[in-house]
Amino acid sequence: MENHENENFKRELGLLDGTMLVVGSMIGSGIFIVSSDMVRNVGSAGMLILMWVLTGVMTVIAAVSYGELSAMFPKAGGQYVYLKEAYGKLIAFLYGWSFFAVIQTGTIAAVGVAFSKFAAYLYEPFSDENILYELGSFKLNAAQIVSIVTIVLLSYLNSRGVKNSKILQTVLTIIKIASLLGLIVFGLLFAAKSEIWDANWQDGWAARNFVKDTGDWISIGGTTLLAGISAAMVGSVFSSDAWNGVTFIAGEIKNPKRNVGLSLFLGTLIVSVLYVLANLMYLAVVPLNEIATAKADRVAVVASQYIFGGMGTYIIAVMIMVSTFACNNGLIMAGARVYYTMAGDGLFFKKAGHLNQAGVPAWALWAQCIWASALCLTGKYGDLLDFVVIIVLIFYILTIYGIFKLRQTMPDAERPYKAFGYPVLPAVYILLATALSVGLLVFKPDTCGWGVAIMLAGIPVYYLTKSRQIS
């Protein structure tokens, strides 16, 4: 059974909406936090910027490679559809299974919790230290309630139709870009100090680990350096993820053969440039030791205090609340379209394959909402994110290799747009992402191993589903 999405989905999203969805889904709370952990792992200004540039290059290559696939298959479901066309239903199901179990829902939960953590700056009772209910080892805190309320609110808004959520997404994302750009410009113009910049670049390319207990830097090389790079890039790769969300809603994009690929390129380029500039600003404003020791890794709060003084904390809190709210709106909107397409293939609950009167898959939205809310309650979202990054990379590698595969198996298919720099750039991405995946499995087997285990657990579920067909 196939979905007739072109008869039902409303094509109401233009190029600006698509680009803002890419940007809005990518920029969450990561850019305000992860640089602190990255500095501890690689230990110098040059290495930090190199990690962000490398991540940006990988992300843009992946995005322009996806352009070929999005032009070939301009329908709802995006990456799930590309994997199904290239490898068949099992691999596509494993992606959809991982996507629902951890990737999208785990990210929604983590972004929701980030929203509530910063909301607590403005209103203390929202803090995760405010325990509302205790039962054995389970503790329910205010931050979890706040994050669940935001997820429910955004799911409700999205269930009312794509028009409202697209307006919210575009407006919040423009505010988000302007505020991040404002932070960078204010930092570089009013708080940058040449002595801090020079001191940070004194050993600009020295690879070091930071020892929190002693505050010392230790030179690293060989496998320790590879471990440091792998650990550091988890942060930058995560902060740059979710760009593929626009492919999931291709059924609602005007002229998708052109606009999906263009949205991917413009969105990833804008975010990658902003991220590198933000890190250059951190290095011009905050001493390296303070970046490494920022309280709860909130490096942007430290930078903002240098720039705006006592008001800095509140300015960043509001910025991150807007940022994470828009990020979750994009994730929630895009995610439900994958379950909708899976349901049409008989690989997800049938009810997820129906659109409501507003032309959106409301049942799929609420199923995603319930599971993401449950993940908020586990308190294990940090682990979930570690699980996610390895699965995300594996499926990006498979999808981009799918371009090579489909050129062999479907040589005569219409390709309105061809992958830029093929075959060199897609091959470069595959090599870099594979090296990072291997590094993660070798150096972080406890969490990344679980990620692979969650993905592989989908194999028996797939065969069970095939034999029974989910009702």
Disulfide bonds with the S-S distance in Angstrom:
none
